[in-house]
Amino acid sequence: MLIAPLLAVSLAACRNATAPSVETSIAAVSPVMQSALVGTAVESAPAVIVVDQNGAPMAGIYVTFNVTAGGGTVEGSPARTDASGVARVTRWTLGSTNEMNSLTATSAQFSVSFAAMAVTTAP
C-alpha cells in the first residue's frame, strides 16, 4: 500500500523540522555599572544581546531602553538587534544631580538593568 510509506516520510519530515526561534533571554554586553559627570553621557552606551532557546543570537528584535531613576535621557530607543543579536542605544545622558541613575532594557518579558553614578568631579 502507498499510504504507509507516505506516512513514514511525513513523520520523518516532522521530526527533522526545526522549531521556530523563540526569544528566551536578554543579557548585557556593555558595562552594567558606570559613572560620569552629571548631565553628561556615559562612556559606554548600554547594549544587550537577545538569544533564542538554542543560545543563538536573534536579529530584528526590538529592545526598549527606559530611564528608571536619576533623570537624564536615553537616545536611540527602541533599538533593533543586529545580525549578532545586539541592540544598543545611541547615548545615555545622566541626570543633573549627584545621584545614582538607572536604565532598564526590555524585550518581551525579559529585562536587564544598568546603573551609573552621576558625579560632580571627573571619575
C-alpha positions as CSV (number, residue, x, y, z in Angstrom):
1,M,0.0,0.0,0.0
2,L,1.2,3.5,-0.8
3,I,-0.2,5.2,2.4
4,A,2.3,3.6,4.8
5,P,5.5,4.9,3.0
6,L,4.0,8.4,2.6
7,L,3.1,8.4,6.3
8,A,6.6,7.4,7.3
9,V,8.1,10.1,5.1
10,S,5.8,12.7,6.6
11,L,6.6,11.7,10.2
12,A,10.3,11.8,9.5
13,A,10.0,15.3,8.0
14,C,8.1,16.5,11.1
15,R,10.8,15.1,13.4
16,N,13.6,16.8,11.4
17,A,11.8,20.1,11.2
18,T,13.4,22.8,13.3
19,A,11.3,24.7,15.8
20,P,10.9,28.4,15.2
21,S,13.3,30.6,17.2
22,V,11.8,31.9,20.4
23,E,13.3,34.7,22.4
24,T,14.5,33.2,25.7
25,S,16.9,35.7,27.3
26,I,18.5,39.1,27.2
27,A,21.9,39.9,28.7
28,A,24.1,43.0,28.9
29,V,27.1,43.1,26.6
30,S,28.3,46.5,27.9
31,P,29.2,47.5,31.5
32,V,26.2,47.4,33.8
33,M,27.8,49.9,36.2
34,Q,29.5,53.2,35.2
35,S,30.0,56.7,36.3
36,A,30.1,60.1,34.5
37,L,29.8,63.7,35.3
38,V,26.3,65.0,36.0
39,G,24.5,65.9,32.8
40,T,26.9,64.0,30.5
41,A,26.8,60.7,28.6
42,V,28.3,57.5,30.0
43,E,31.4,56.3,28.2
44,S,29.9,53.0,27.0
45,A,26.4,53.1,25.6
46,P,24.2,50.4,27.1
47,A,23.9,47.3,24.9
48,V,22.3,43.9,25.2
49,I,22.2,40.6,23.3
50,V,19.0,38.7,22.7
51,V,19.2,34.9,22.2
52,D,16.8,32.2,21.3
53,Q,16.1,28.8,23.0
54,N,19.3,27.4,21.5
55,G,21.5,30.3,22.6
56,A,21.7,31.7,19.0
57,P,21.6,35.5,18.6
58,M,18.3,36.8,17.2
59,A,18.3,39.6,14.6
60,G,15.5,42.1,14.2
61,I,14.2,42.1,17.8
62,Y,13.1,45.4,19.3
63,V,14.5,46.3,22.7
64,T,13.2,49.3,24.7
65,F,15.6,51.2,26.9
66,N,14.0,53.4,29.6
67,V,15.5,55.7,32.2
68,T,14.1,54.4,35.5
69,A,15.9,56.6,38.1
70,G,18.0,59.8,38.3
71,G,16.5,61.7,35.4
72,G,18.6,62.0,32.3
73,T,17.7,60.9,28.8
74,V,18.3,57.9,26.5
75,E,18.6,58.3,22.7
76,G,18.1,55.6,20.2
77,S,15.3,53.6,21.9
78,P,13.7,51.4,20.9
79,A,16.8,49.8,19.3
80,R,16.7,46.8,16.9
81,T,19.1,43.9,17.3
82,D,21.6,43.5,14.5
83,A,22.8,40.2,12.9
84,S,24.8,39.5,16.0
85,G,21.7,39.8,18.2
86,V,23.0,43.1,19.8
87,A,20.9,46.2,20.4
88,R,22.4,49.4,21.7
89,V,21.3,52.9,22.4
90,T,23.0,55.8,20.8
91,R,23.6,57.7,24.1
92,W,22.6,57.6,27.8
93,T,23.0,61.0,29.4
94,L,22.8,61.1,33.2
95,G,20.6,63.5,35.2
96,S,21.7,66.8,36.6
97,T,22.2,65.8,40.2
98,N,24.8,63.8,42.1
99,E,22.9,60.5,42.4
100,M,22.6,57.0,41.1
101,N,20.9,56.7,37.7
102,S,19.4,53.6,36.2
103,L,18.2,52.4,32.9
104,T,16.3,49.2,32.0
105,A,16.4,47.4,28.7
106,T,13.3,45.3,28.0
107,S,12.3,42.9,25.3
108,A,9.3,40.6,25.6
109,Q,9.1,39.6,29.3
110,F,12.9,39.8,29.7
111,S,14.9,42.8,31.1
112,V,18.3,43.8,32.2
113,S,19.3,46.9,34.3
114,F,22.2,49.3,34.0
115,A,23.3,51.8,36.6
116,A,25.5,54.9,36.6
117,M,26.6,57.3,39.3
118,A,26.3,60.9,38.3
119,V,29.3,62.7,39.9
120,T,30.3,66.3,40.3
121,T,34.0,65.7,39.8
122,A,35.6,63.6,37.0
123,P,35.6,59.9,37.8
